[in-house]
Amino acid sequence: MYTVICLFRVKKSDVEEFVKMSRQTGELLKSHGTLEHHICYANELTGRQGSMGILNLIEMEEDEELLLGQSIFKNEDHYYEVMKQIGCNDIIQYLNQHIKNIVEMSRVVTSSFTTETPQ
């Protein structure tokens, strides 16, 4: 499995529109082969049982909400195959085209993870 996660800082006033657009984006990604796409609302950002939380790593403004986007692919090759079909070589470029008016993309945190052992 290969997954791409994105942490979005969204103005509270824009959350509803952002979620709607993110879900539409997810449907488009799935129509091109993405296995799953999720958008998640923040629940607890301060950590538990002595661990750090996201708020230790990301500075939030009072008028912002943090949302997590996750797209799941079979593997890294599958990810690039889907992105090629969509016409982008990276998910962040694709997202930038669709939600740049709602979130400041330079403040989006994105990373990928795989279940395959690194070479």
C-alpha positions in Angstrom: 0.0 0.0 0.0 1.1 3.6 -0.7 -0.7 6.5 0.9 -0.4 10.3 0.6 -1.5 12.4 3.5 -2.0 16.2 3.5 -2.6 18.4 6.5 -4.6 21.5 5.5 -5.0 24.6 7.6 -8.4 26.0 6.5 -10.2 29.1 7.7 -13.2 28.2 9.7 -15.4 30.1 7.4 -14.1 28.0 4.4 -14.3 24.5 6.0 -17.6 23.6 4.4 -16.6 24.6 0.9 -13.2 23.0 1.4 -14.7 19.7 2.4 -17.1 19.7 -0.5 -14.3 20.4 -3.0 -12.1 17.8 -1.3 -14.8 15.1 -1.6 -15.3 16.0 -5.3 -11.5 15.7 -5.8 -11.6 12.4 -4.1 -14.3 11.1 -6.4 -12.2 12.2 -9.4 -9.1 10.5 -8.0 -11.1 7.3 -7.4 -12.5 7.4 -10.9 -8.9 7.3 -12.2 -8.0 4.4 -10.0 -7.2 5.7 -6.5 -8.3 3.0 -4.0 -9.6 5.3 -1.3 -9.7 9.0 -0.5 -10.7 10.4 2.9 -11.0 13.9 4.4 -10.9 13.9 8.2 -11.7 16.6 10.7 -9.3 17.1 13.6 -10.3 15.5 16.8 -7.5 15.7 19.3 -4.4 17.7 18.3 -2.5 17.9 21.7 -1.2 14.3 22.0 -1.9 11.6 24.5 -0.1 9.7 27.2 2.9 11.9 27.2 3.3 12.1 23.4 3.5 15.2 21.3 0.5 16.3 19.3 0.2 17.9 15.9 0.0 21.3 17.6 3.5 20.8 18.8 4.6 20.7 15.1 2.1 23.0 13.3 1.2 26.5 14.5 -2.5 27.2 14.0 -4.3 30.5 13.9 -7.4 31.1 16.0 -9.6 31.2 13.0 -8.3 27.9 11.4 -9.3 24.3 11.5 -6.9 21.4 10.6 -8.1 18.8 8.2 -6.4 15.7 7.0 -6.7 14.4 3.5 -5.6 10.8 2.7 -5.4 9.0 -0.7 -4.5 5.3 -0.8 -3.0 3.5 -3.8 -1.8 -0.1 -4.4 1.8 1.0 -4.4 4.0 3.9 -5.5 3.9 2.9 -9.2 0.1 2.9 -9.0 0.2 6.4 -7.6 2.2 7.7 -10.5 0.0 5.9 -12.9 -3.1 7.6 -11.5 -1.4 11.0 -11.5 -0.4 10.5 -15.1 -4.0 9.7 -16.0 -5.1 12.9 -14.3 -2.4 14.9 -16.1 -0.2 15.7 -13.1 3.0 14.2 -11.8 2.2 15.0 -8.2 -0.9 15.0 -6.0 0.0 18.4 -4.5 0.1 20.0 -8.0 -3.3 18.5 -8.7 -4.8 19.7 -5.4 -3.2 23.1 -6.0 -5.2 23.5 -9.2 -8.5 22.7 -7.4 -8.4 24.3 -3.9 -5.8 27.1 -4.1 -8.5 29.7 -3.6 -9.5 28.2 -0.3 -6.1 27.2 1.3 -2.6 28.6 1.1 -0.8 25.7 -0.5 2.6 26.8 0.8 1.2 26.0 4.3 0.0 22.5 3.4 2.0 19.6 4.9 2.1 16.6 2.7 4.0 13.2 3.0 3.8 9.7 1.6 4.1 6.4 3.4 4.4 2.8 2.1 4.0 -0.6 3.5 6.9 -1.8 1.3 10.4 -2.0 2.9 12.6 0.9 1.7 15.3 0.0 -0.7 
